[in-house]
Amino acid sequence: MIVMSVNVNGQAIKADLSVTFPSPWTSPYVVDPDHPHHFVNRDGNHLYLYNKSAFAYFSCNNPDEVLNKAKKLGANVIRVCLEGKPFFSELELDMWPWGGTREKPNWNTFNKMYWD
């Protein structure tokens, strides 16, 4: 439990700042020392990763539908492309997260429209 005490107008107020999640996310997962190709949490529960490719997720027209389809499949991980032109001939999407353009990048800024 994480407790924070603050003094407000001479009164001590304690607040529980703990964030808890339902199973299987009851604690962080780490590499299992007994099985180094698996993840385990402090409760001894192993995590099974099932992924779906969603390379164009950051530029697709309906990202909620992508997540809904992944959930229906039981996927708990999606693989995405942050920068690139995956399947460009079919999708015609160019994912460019930085400022400037691909031809003349500005590495000190970000493409606000992309992130929005």
N, C-alpha and C positions, 0 to 999 in steps of 0.2 A: 504494500500500500504506500502511495506517495501522499504525504500530508504537507500542506502549506499552511502556515500560521501567519495571519496578518492582523495588524492593530488598526481598527476602524473606530474613531472617536473614543479612544480609551478602552475599547472592548476587543478582546482577543477572539478572532474568528478562525476556526480550522476548516479547511476544505480538503476533501479527498480528491486528488487529481489522478487517481489510478484510471487507466483505460483498460478495460477487459473486453475480450472478444470470445464468442462461443467457439466450441471445438470445431475444427482442429487448431485454431489460432490462439490457444490459451497461453502460449509463450513462444519466443523466437525459436526458429529451427536452425540447427547447426549441423555440421557434418558429423555423422555418427562415428565415433572413434573405433567401434567394433566392426562397422561396415562402411568403409570410407566412400562408397558410391551411393550412400543413402543419407537422407536428412532425418534428424530426430529432435523432438522438443524435450523440455525438462520432465514431462510426464512419461517419456519413453515411447510416444506415438511417432510413427514414421509417416512421412509425407510422400504421397504419390503425386508426381507431376504429370499432368496430361495436357499437352499443348496443342494449340491450333495456330496455323500461320495466318496472320492478318497483316501482311507486309504493308499494304497501303492504308492502314487504319487511320493514320494522322491526316490523310487527305481525302478520305472517303466521304460520300455525301450523307451517309446515315450510320455514324459510329455506334449509336445505341443498338441498332439492328445487328451489327457485327457481334457485340457483346451478348445480345440475346441468343444468337445462334450458337456462340461458343458455350454459353451456359446450358443450352438444350443438349449439346453434345457431351456435357460433363467436364469440359475443359476448365482447368484452373489457372492456366497460363496462356497468354497470347504472345506470339513472336511478331514484332513490328519492325519496320524500317524507319529510322529517324530521318535519314537523308538518302535520297536516291530516286531512281525512276524505275521501280520494279514493274515488270510487265507493261512498259510504257506503250508499246504498240497496241495493246488491248485497252488499257485504262486511261492513257494520255494524262497521267498525273505525274507532276514533278514536285517532289517533296524537298523543299529548301528552307531549313529552319534559321539560317543566318541572314544578316543584313546584306544588302546589295543583291547581286544576281549570281548565278552559277558561273557566268563568264567573268564577272568582276565582283568577287565577294568582299564583304566588309565583315571581317572576323570579330570586330569590336561591338557589333550590334546584332540584334535578332530580328527576324521577320515577324513583326507583330501579328499580321493577318494569319500567318501559319499557326502561331501558338493560340490565337483566339479560336 
